[in-house]
Amino acid sequence: MGTSGSCCSCEDDLQGDDSKRPGRQARKRSPTEFTIIIDRRNNEGLGVDAAPEKVGTLEIKSVTPGGLVDRWNQAQQQGSREIVRPGMRVVEVNGRFNSAVGLIAACREAEVLHISIEP
């Protein structure tokens, strides 16, 4: 993790010449994971209760009725595997992964969020 209360470790530990920075790391996707797209530009809450895990993910504990994630769920066809449910895990948000703190910080940003979920 970063230092001094930083929200993301992806840039914190790199110092010096920008030309020596490694390219963006790619995370290997699980065949069962899916990505939801949530627009937070109006500063609405996601409407999920999630707990950080030691492996750098967030476990979804509940989905609040009327929240942005619940609206995503309502827009999916009945029986879709892309409905977010308690017990699932957030593994990546807008390219950030392997840091629960980084995932939380990314989820709080007022922008379009691409959230990868692992059932």
N, C-alpha and C positions, 0 to 999 in steps of 0.2 A: 504494500500500500504506500501511498504517498506520505509525505511528511507535512507537518504544520497544518493538519486538518484539511488537507487537500482532498478533493472529491474523487480523484481518478489517478491511478498509478501509471497510465499509459504514457504520459509525457514527463512525470515527475522525476523519475530516476535517470533520465537522459540529460547529460550536460555537455557543454562544449559546442563544437561545430555542428550545425544542422545537417551538413552534407554527410556526416557519419552516422546519422540516425538510421536505424534499420527500417525497412518498409513495414507497412501495417501488417501485423500478425493476423493470420487467418485462423479461425477456430473451425475444427472439424465438426460439422453438423451431424447430429444423430438422425437416422432415417425416420424416427417417430416425432421429431420436433416440428413445430410450425411457427409461423411468424404472424403476429397481429399488428395492425397499423392503427394507431390511436392519435388523433389530432388534439394536442393540448394547447394550441395557440390561443384559446380563450381562457386559459388558466383554470380550467375545470379539473377536479381531482380524478384520478384513475378509478377510485372506488374499489380498491383492493386492500386487504390487510395481508402483509407478507412479512416473514421472518428471515433474517439473514442466516445463512448456513456457512460452516467453516470451509466448505469447498468453493466458496465464491459465488453461490447462487442465492436466490430468494425463494423460499417456499411460500406458496400462496395459501393463506389460512382461510380467507373468505372473500367473496365478491359482493360488494354492496349494491343492492337494488337501485337502479337509476344512475349509477356511476358510468363513466366512459367504458370500462371493460364490460359491464353488464349490457350496455347498449351494443357493443361489439357482439356479445353473445346472442342478443336478441335478433341481430341481423343475419345470423348464420342459420342455415337450414337445420331443421330438427334432425338430431342424430349425427350432426357434423362432428368430426374429430377435432375441429378447431374451436370448440367451445371451451373457454377457460373455466377450470373448476378448482376447488380447494384440493390441496395435495400436489398440484402441478408445480413446476419450478420455472422461474425466470432465469434463463441462462445467458442472455445477451440483450442489451438495449443500445441501439444506434452504434454498434461496433464495439461497445465496451463489454468486457467479460472477465471472468476470473477474479472479480472483486465485488463483494456484496455492497460495499460502500460506494463503489463506482456505479453499480446498477441503480442504487437508490438515488444518487445524484442525477443520473441521466433521466430517471423517471420523473424527477421534479422539474425538468426543463420545460419551458413553454414553447414546444415545437411539435412537429410530427414525430411520433415515436414508433420505431420498428422494434417490437419486443418479441424475442424468440422464447418460446415456451416448450418445455419438455414435460410430456405427460407423466 
